[in-house]
Amino acid sequence: MTPRAADRARYDRATAHLDAPVAIVDLEAFDTNADDLVRRAGGKPVRVASKSVRCRALLERVLAREGFAGIMSFTLDESLWLARAGFEDVLLAYPSADRTSFGELANDAKLAAAVTVMVDDPAQLELIDAARAGGAEEIRVCLELDTSLRLLGGKVRIGALRSPLREPAQLAELARSIARRPGFRLVGIMAYEGHVAGVGDSVAGRPLRSRAIRLMQSAARRELAARRAAVVRAVRAVAPDLEFVNGGGTGSVQQTAAEDAVTEIAAGSGLYVPRLFDNYTSFTGRPAALFAQPVVRRPGVGVVTVLGGGYPASGAAGADRLPVPYLPEGLRYDPQEGPGEVQTPLLGSAADDLLIGDKVWFRHAKAGELCERFDSLQLIEGDRITATVPTYRGEGQTFL
């Protein structure tokens, strides 16, 4: 029996009493992945990206492990919710225009002490001040650095369109604006190099593309390391009490951690290891989060149909954004249909061994987005379920 077949047997035994659709997290794989992130971080704390987990119980589990500290959230409303639930260090990774939540933040000392918001424009400071609703609490802020690689004099950009702040002088100037503005305190810098941390460099069947990606990422790491160090020096000259410099992502943990200027690493997808993280040379993780759909039809030889399963991930549309049939091995989509809203035909010789009611296990393309489809996760240890925990959705929270 192959390791994957053994996993399928465990998962089927553990969930035999449950009807699909069902979502699971294999806790042994989850914990092993957590240990690997800590090892690769080389002694620097790992801040957990909540959008890649979207389950409070699992956020609590990983933060209880040595080597993890703090949460990186994705909306201000979520940040306040987490802080009210007892999480004491929440860094909002994206700027917000949520005036109501800013008013709550400015009027609550506990929230203001726990939450740090992201800014990259003086207009965002003005929006926060206008939303204070009389609240006088000091707002903790973090600056975001644009990490993209610019080539040919800026005509070519590789990396996400995020912050407009790129050069040390730009971040230092905004730091001075914050220092002059009552009611704010600059505490950190964040720089997420998604074109390195979130792009696989070993694409199956594409050796030339893989080589080009590795060359790009090597150049990007060198350029960013020098620029990030210069930015940190410039900002610390204005704000010497800066508390943290956050960088990295699951795919670049060890490289980013090696930079002296970086004090902590952000990661989250590496806990679940979705399918987009199969194509990396920098690490190998264990798939920990899966979902199962039931076989409901057998249209012919070498074909079964499962209920639903059309759960595409965010990002530029493409086949790599689709879930992948994982267990049993040897199933593939019908190219004319793909994964559907209410039914998904699957092709392959493995289909002939499946009966009506059997489960087919899938891996989502991305990590936490799976939790937007399920209100609970079954936590599996060995071949049994040891807990059932709500996702954000299961707690009635849909932040985006």
Phi, psi and omega in degrees: 000129179288160177304320179293320177296323178295320177297317179301317180298318179297313184294320179295319178295317183296326186251016184302330182273359183249138173280143172275157006292145179209146179241141182230160165231123177279109188293328177296316178294318179302312181292322177297318178295321178298316178299322181292321177298316180296317179300314183290335180286347171060038177098350176270141183294147178258122175268128188275126177281110187293331182295340180270358181238306176051041176207117184299320183298322180282330172298317178296320181298313185287326180288344175281351181272145177297136178105349178249141180204119173087163181240143168253112186264175183239344171223159180291321178300317176298317181302315180293320179299316179294319179296320178294333180279356176112358176284127193260354183218095185238117178257117177283122188276353185223146175299154182232152172239026182277089185297322180299313181291326176296323177298319178295319181298317184286348182250009184225112184297322180295315180295317182297329179282336186264335190249135173243130183256159184262136175222149173214017184203135177303333179297331177292324176296319179296319178298317180297314179300319181292339183264002188296335179053040179087352181289137185245010181293143178289131182264124177281131182231154179232142177266141176253132178263133172290124184259355189300149177272124180251130181235163178054050177066026179093358181288334179244127178242131174240114184132167185289150171277101181235253186286146171279355183271117186236318186261153180308319182296326180293315180291324178295322179294317178292326176300319178294323178298320179292319180298326181279346188261118179298147174092005180227151174221123178281123184237347185199170173230138175235143176213110181256111182270073186298330181288348175253310186285334188243016179234118180293141185251015177220077185278123184303128177076007182230068185296322181291317177297318180298318179297318179296320179296317180296320178296316178299314184293324177296315178295320181295319180297317180296313182297315184291320180302316179292317183289321180296319179298319179294322178296314181298318177299316182295319182286322179295335176294333178267319183235080185295341181267020178310130186273327185206155170232111186260137178206175172093197184171171186308319185279355183226023187306306187291325179291315180292321180298336180286348179281128180298329184289338183272133180253342179208158183244142174259136177197151178203315182299331180293351176280319179270330184053073175287178190294332179296346181258020176278342191254050181237142172267346185280340179197161173228121180250175178252127176304123184246334182246125179221163172226152182242141173241146183274144171289126181239347179214155171230084187294339181177185180296131178074021181218133165229159176239129176254159178288131173057214178103355181279077184245076181290152178266163179288165181114180179300129185300139179175169182300332182288352178267001182267151170300161179238131173298128191243314181224131000291159180292150173098010177260150179214163179284153166287119184299340179278343184238319185065193178284129187255167179296316183239344174209150182223109173288140178233136184249155176136156182299333179297339180297329184289346178264001182262141179250161174304129180097344176294158180262138167249128184263134181240156168248133176287155180292323179242179191273276190292342182298336175305324184290346174285348181260345185229143180267355177209158175240134174269119181269122187249133170234120186066239180242032177217154176275126181255346177196153171239120186236147180283146167279177172307313180302319181294338176266009178079020184249114175234093191279337177222000000 
